[in-house]
Amino acid sequence: MADGEKQQEAWNMATETLKRLSRCLDLCSWHSQKGDLVAWFDTSMDLRRNLAAFLDDNEFKQIDDKLKSLPRGWIIGGRVSPNHFAAVHKTLDDVYIIAIKAMKEKGLLMPKAPNAAMAVINN
């Protein structure tokens, strides 16, 4: 395989990874605005999976612990129990904030180079 092909393959994988992360963030935001906490939880799990390769053990554990702290029985018949709505909303919000701060720290949100186009090509 020529060097140009390897660079193109790396470019495509990097672009697709950023697209997946962007879609997860968009969906988390959408579900939170709609108050669909079950879908928000599912999307947060997807965000966690897609971020796992970028997070250090402590960051991953922080997100994992937050998700594990959800109250037992928070889902009843596919919906959030009204008794747990506020706690689940707060927990999912915390997970989103932890994830987005980690993404910013890792340079996954904004290009580091002054020229945005060159940041994707050169990094």
C-alpha positions as CSV (number, residue, x, y, z in Angstrom):
1,M,0.0,0.0,0.0
2,A,1.4,3.4,-1.0
3,D,2.0,6.1,1.6
4,G,-0.8,8.2,0.1
5,E,-3.3,5.4,0.6
6,K,-2.3,5.0,4.3
7,Q,-2.7,8.7,4.8
8,Q,-6.1,8.6,3.2
9,E,-7.2,5.7,5.3
10,A,-6.0,7.4,8.5
11,W,-7.8,10.6,7.4
12,N,-11.0,8.7,6.8
13,M,-10.9,6.9,10.1
14,A,-10.1,10.1,12.0
15,T,-12.9,11.9,10.3
16,E,-15.4,9.1,10.9
17,T,-14.4,9.0,14.6
18,L,-15.0,12.7,15.0
19,K,-18.4,12.4,13.2
20,R,-19.5,9.6,15.5
21,L,-18.5,11.7,18.6
22,S,-20.3,14.7,17.1
23,R,-23.5,12.7,16.5
24,C,-23.4,11.3,20.0
25,L,-23.1,14.8,21.4
26,D,-25.9,16.1,19.2
27,L,-28.2,13.2,20.2
28,C,-27.4,13.7,23.9
29,S,-28.4,17.3,23.6
30,W,-31.5,16.5,21.6
31,H,-32.7,13.8,24.0
32,S,-32.1,16.1,27.0
33,Q,-34.1,18.9,25.4
34,K,-36.9,16.5,24.7
35,G,-36.8,15.0,28.2
36,D,-36.3,11.5,26.8
37,L,-34.0,10.3,29.5
38,V,-34.1,6.6,28.4
39,A,-32.8,7.6,24.9
40,W,-30.3,10.0,26.5
41,F,-29.0,7.2,28.6
42,D,-28.6,4.9,25.6
43,T,-26.8,7.7,23.7
44,S,-24.6,8.4,26.7
45,M,-23.6,4.7,26.7
46,D,-22.7,5.0,23.0
47,L,-20.7,8.2,23.7
48,R,-18.9,6.4,26.5
49,R,-18.0,3.5,24.2
50,N,-16.7,5.9,21.4
51,L,-14.7,7.9,23.9
52,A,-13.1,5.0,25.7
53,A,-10.0,4.9,23.5
54,F,-9.3,8.6,24.3
55,L,-10.0,8.6,28.0
56,D,-7.5,7.7,30.7
57,D,-8.6,5.2,33.3
58,N,-9.6,7.8,35.8
59,E,-11.8,9.7,33.3
60,F,-13.4,6.5,32.1
61,K,-14.1,5.4,35.7
62,Q,-15.6,8.8,36.5
63,I,-18.2,8.4,33.7
64,D,-18.7,4.7,34.5
65,D,-19.3,5.5,38.2
66,K,-21.8,8.3,37.4
67,L,-23.8,5.9,35.1
68,K,-23.7,3.2,37.8
69,S,-25.0,5.7,40.4
70,L,-28.4,5.8,38.6
71,P,-31.1,4.8,41.1
72,R,-32.4,1.2,40.9
73,G,-35.7,1.0,39.1
74,W,-35.4,4.3,37.4
75,I,-36.9,2.8,34.3
76,I,-40.5,1.4,34.6
77,G,-42.1,0.1,31.4
78,G,-39.6,1.8,29.1
79,R,-40.1,5.2,30.8
80,V,-38.4,7.1,33.6
81,S,-40.1,6.7,37.0
82,P,-41.4,10.2,38.0
83,N,-39.8,9.7,41.4
84,H,-36.3,9.4,39.8
85,F,-36.6,11.9,36.9
86,A,-34.6,14.7,38.5
87,A,-31.8,12.4,39.8
88,V,-31.5,10.7,36.4
89,H,-31.5,14.0,34.5
90,K,-28.7,15.4,36.8
91,T,-26.6,12.2,36.4
92,L,-26.9,12.2,32.6
93,D,-26.1,15.9,32.6
94,D,-23.0,15.3,34.7
95,V,-21.9,12.5,32.4
96,Y,-22.3,14.8,29.4
97,I,-20.2,17.5,31.1
98,I,-17.5,15.1,32.1
99,A,-17.3,13.8,28.6
100,I,-17.3,17.1,26.9
101,K,-14.6,18.5,29.2
102,A,-12.4,15.4,28.5
103,M,-13.0,15.9,24.8
104,K,-11.9,19.5,25.0
105,E,-8.8,18.5,27.0
106,K,-7.9,15.9,24.4
107,G,-8.4,18.3,21.5
108,L,-11.4,16.5,20.1
109,L,-13.7,19.5,20.1
110,M,-11.6,22.2,18.6
111,P,-8.6,22.2,16.3
112,K,-5.4,23.2,17.8
113,A,-3.9,24.9,14.7
114,P,-4.9,28.4,13.8
115,N,-6.1,27.2,10.4
116,A,-9.0,24.7,11.1
117,A,-8.5,22.9,7.8
118,M,-4.8,22.3,8.5
119,A,-5.6,21.1,12.0
120,V,-7.4,18.1,10.7
121,I,-4.8,17.4,8.0
122,N,-1.7,17.9,10.2
123,N,-2.8,16.4,13.5
